[in-house]
Amino acid sequence: MLKIAGKIPKPCLVAVDEALRDHHHLVEGYFKSQKARGLAQQTISKENSLLKSWFDVHGPNGRPLFVWEAMDDLLGRKHIIDYRDILVESELATSTIRSYMGTLKRFFEFILLQPVIFDPSPITLNEKYGVRLCQPVSEFDMPRYIWDDERKGVPLDPERLYEFYQLMHKHYLSINSWNFIRQRNYTMIVLAGESGLRIDELLHLEVDKDLFFQSHKLQTRHAKGAKGSGKRTRITLFTPLARDSVKYFLKIRQKQWKIGNEGLLFLSKSGRPLTYNAVQIALNEMITIAQHNDFPVMDHLTWHWFRRFFATRFIETFPNKLPVLIELLGHMSPNTVHRYIRHSEAWMDRQIQDTLEKVEKWQ
């Protein structure tokens, strides 16, 4: 990050080391609140890293910019405007800019609601530092929500998802080295596309708690809550293809990892929990194999796309069951779900032609 020059208001009769302690107390209070709300540790760590870096870079004389300085109604606002302009000029993806600015905005909202330091008795920031706090980040600093991959296109035609599975079964699973790992990765993409689970939800599935073979349902107890409200349990589909793939993988899993039907469904080679980076590397390998076999798939395919494929294929098959899809995806409104639905050009062409044929009958 670039350092923003500007005059920093000095704490009112408070030593720098004491002000630094108060600053860290406020930041730590924010992350404790996130833990209490049940946010994922990955999310907390990501925001912690961004906030620490932002305050460190913008502070003077080798110390961080203090929270109350960043929320000063004049100079604090200037820091945010300059930072926003740097992000835009760097040509970062709009989603990245929204993420950075959103992290700052949420933190400052927390401070506005709880502008108190225990010193050791409670005292407000205004009383101790003589500042008038404001929310320095406004909605006008945030890029409009634009799906950056829109420019790249849909990386895989949802209607050809089963062809992708078949191709992986034929060419990916046939590679001899680490075959049990490849079977794990193949099972994961099938489960992702057939259930609509997020990758983080897949990585937290437990064999004896979340797989219901008789009722043909999957359960996630790691679902992201609406508006950061914490994890929420939900049920989704456990299709025949997904069930068969998981049953076959369970036999390999028990033999390779020497474990019974308990614990996490998907494990690393060493029997530990998987990381997102590890499974994305696996998906990239499958993308390369598909491309080498002339199958139309683009490089920007990620695990989250399988959730979009699930939503798209579901609504194309059951156009009158949007409320069901909302529940399966764990969303709260149709607006969020609609962003997941990405029809292929071929599907849209058929719908247009079908519509035109019906219009012609009216005339």
Secondary structure, 3 states (H helix, E strand, C coil): CCCCCCCCCCCCCCCHHHHHHHHHHHHHHHHHHHHHCCCCHHHHHHHHHHHHHHHHHHCCCCCCCCHHHHCECCHHHHHHHHHHHHHHHCCCCHHHHHHHHHHHHHHHHHHHHCCEEECCCEEEHHHHHCCCECCCCCHHHCCCCCCHHHHCCCCCCHHHHHHHHHHHHHHHCCCCCCHHHHHHHHHHHHHHHHHCCCHHHHHCCEHHHHEECCCCEEEEEEECCHHHCCCEEEEEECCHHHHHHHHHHHHHHHHHHCCCCCCECCECCCCCECCHHHHHHHHHHHHHHHHHCCCCCCCCCCHHHHHHHHHHHHHHHCCCCHHHHHHHHCCCCHHHHHCCCCCCHHHHHHHHHHHHHHHHHHC
